[in-house]
Amino acid sequence: MDIFTFPDKAAGGFGYAYIMMAFLFIVAKVTLSKLKKADKKAKEEVARIELKMKQENNVEHKLN
């Protein structure tokens, strides 16, 4: 049996397919939440760098 097909109910051992599906859904949820968190952190970092560059440019223009 592979992950995407279910065994015959009459053959028994049907429960592990549900356990595997639940495990995969949990892994997918954790992965997505980590990716969202990393994306948010990266966007904040880019915004911080852009603000710093903008402030440095303003200081350079005032000095000239």
C-alpha positions, 0 to 999 in steps of 0.5 A: 500500500502506498500513502494515497490508497486505502487498504480493503476494509476486509483485510484489516489494518485500516486504521494506520491509513487514517493515522498516516493521513492525520500525521501528514495534515499535522506536518503540512500545518506546521510547515505552512505556519513556519513558512508564513512566520518566515515570510512575515519576518523577511518582509519586516526585515526588508521594511527595516532595511528600506527605512534605514536606507531612506534615513541614510539618504536623507542625512546625505542630502542634508549634508550636501 
